[in-house]
C-alpha cells in the first residue's frame, strides 16, 4: 500500500508539472494577445485620424468646387446678359426683354456694372 500511495503522489506531481507548463504557456499567449490588441488599437486610432483628415480634405475640396461652380454660373449668366444687351435688348428689371432703340439704358448699365464688381 505504501508503494501504491508513493506512485499516486508521483503521478500527482507529474500532473502538477504538466498543469504548470500549460499555465505558463497560457500566460505567454495572453501576454502576446494583450500586446497585439494594444498595437491594433493604436493602429485603429491612427487610421481613424487619417480617415477624419481625408474626410475634412474632401469636404474642403467639395466646398471649393461648389464655390467655383457658383462663380462660374454667375459669370456665365452675366456674360449672357451682357451679350443680350449688346444685341439690343434690355436686361434691367424695369424693361427686361424689350428692345432697346440703339440708346443706352442707365438701368441696364447700372445692373451690368454691379455684376462686374
Backbone torsions as a table, in degrees:
resi	resn	phi	psi	omega
1	UNK	NA	-33.5	177.9
2	UNK	-64.8	-37.5	178.9
3	UNK	-66.7	-43.1	179.2
4	UNK	-63.5	-40.8	178.9
5	UNK	-66.1	-41.9	178.2
6	UNK	-63.1	-43.4	177.2
7	UNK	-62.1	-38.4	179.1
8	UNK	-65.2	-40.9	178.2
9	UNK	-65.0	-42.5	178.6
10	UNK	-62.9	-43.5	176.9
11	UNK	-61.6	-41.8	179.4
12	UNK	-64.2	-39.7	177.9
13	UNK	-62.7	-42.9	178.2
14	UNK	-63.2	-39.9	178.2
15	UNK	-64.7	-40.1	178.1
16	UNK	-63.1	-43.8	178.7
17	UNK	-62.2	-42.7	178.4
18	UNK	-63.4	-43.3	179.2
19	UNK	-65.1	-38.1	178.4
20	UNK	-64.3	-42.7	177.3
21	UNK	-62.4	-42.8	178.1
22	UNK	-63.6	-39.6	179.9
23	UNK	-64.8	-42.8	177.2
24	UNK	-61.4	-43.7	178.5
25	UNK	-62.0	-40.7	178.7
26	UNK	-64.7	-42.0	177.8
27	UNK	-61.7	-43.2	178.6
28	UNK	-63.3	-41.2	179.3
29	UNK	-63.4	-44.0	179.3
30	UNK	-63.4	-41.1	179.0
31	UNK	-61.6	-43.0	178.3
32	UNK	-63.7	-42.8	179.6
33	UNK	-63.1	-40.1	178.8
34	UNK	-63.6	-45.0	178.5
35	UNK	-61.5	-44.5	179.4
36	UNK	-63.9	-40.6	179.3
37	UNK	-61.8	-44.5	178.8
38	UNK	-62.8	-41.9	178.6
39	UNK	-63.7	-41.4	178.9
40	UNK	-66.6	-37.3	177.7
41	UNK	-64.7	-42.3	178.2
42	UNK	-63.6	-44.8	178.8
43	UNK	-63.8	-40.4	178.5
44	UNK	-62.1	-44.2	177.4
45	UNK	-61.8	-42.8	178.0
46	UNK	-61.3	-44.6	-179.8
47	UNK	-65.7	-37.3	176.6
48	UNK	-63.3	-41.8	177.6
49	UNK	-62.5	-43.9	178.5
50	UNK	-62.1	-42.3	179.3
51	UNK	-63.5	-41.3	176.8
52	UNK	-61.7	-42.8	177.9
53	UNK	-61.3	-43.6	-179.9
54	UNK	-63.4	-43.1	178.9
55	UNK	-62.7	-40.1	178.0
56	UNK	-63.3	-43.8	179.4
57	UNK	-64.7	-41.8	178.4
58	UNK	-63.3	-40.1	178.5
59	UNK	-65.0	-40.7	178.8
60	UNK	-65.2	-43.0	178.8
61	UNK	-62.9	-42.8	179.2
62	UNK	-63.1	-41.0	178.7
63	UNK	-63.6	-46.2	178.5
64	UNK	-62.6	-39.9	178.6
65	UNK	-62.6	-43.8	178.8
66	UNK	-63.4	-43.4	178.6
67	UNK	-62.5	-41.9	-179.7
68	UNK	-65.3	-43.1	177.8
69	UNK	-63.2	-39.9	178.9
70	UNK	-62.6	-44.0	178.5
71	UNK	-63.5	-40.0	177.8
72	UNK	-63.5	-42.1	179.8
73	UNK	-61.9	-44.4	179.9
74	UNK	-64.1	-46.0	-179.8
75	UNK	-62.5	-41.7	-179.8
76	UNK	-66.4	-40.8	178.3
77	UNK	-63.6	-42.4	178.6
78	UNK	-62.6	-43.0	178.4
79	UNK	-60.6	-40.9	178.6
80	UNK	-64.5	-41.6	178.1
81	UNK	-65.0	-41.4	177.9
82	UNK	-62.8	-39.7	177.4
83	UNK	-63.3	-44.5	177.8
84	UNK	-60.6	-41.0	179.0
85	UNK	-62.5	-43.4	178.9
86	UNK	-64.3	-29.6	178.8
87	UNK	-78.9	-4.4	174.3
88	UNK	103.8	22.0	179.1
89	UNK	-116.7	148.6	175.1
90	UNK	-73.4	141.0	175.0
91	UNK	-120.0	3.2	179.0
92	UNK	-81.9	164.0	-178.4
93	UNK	-71.7	-19.4	-177.5
94	UNK	-75.3	-45.5	-174.1
95	UNK	-126.0	27.6	-171.4
96	UNK	-50.4	128.3	174.0
97	UNK	87.7	-14.8	179.6
98	UNK	-83.3	157.6	-177.8
99	UNK	-72.0	140.9	171.3
100	UNK	-91.6	144.7	-178.9
101	UNK	-99.7	58.3	177.0
102	UNK	64.7	-7.4	175.3
103	UNK	-93.7	151.8	178.9
104	UNK	-74.6	147.8	178.0
105	UNK	-106.9	120.5	-179.0
106	UNK	-62.4	-34.3	177.8
107	UNK	-63.7	-47.1	-179.6
108	UNK	-63.2	-46.2	-179.0
109	UNK	-63.0	-39.6	177.4
110	UNK	-62.8	-45.1	179.6
111	UNK	-62.1	-45.9	-179.4
112	UNK	-65.4	-36.9	179.3
113	UNK	-69.9	-33.9	176.5
114	UNK	-65.0	-36.2	-180.0
115	UNK	-68.1	-27.7	-179.6
116	UNK	-75.4	-21.3	-175.9
117	UNK	-73.8	NA	NA
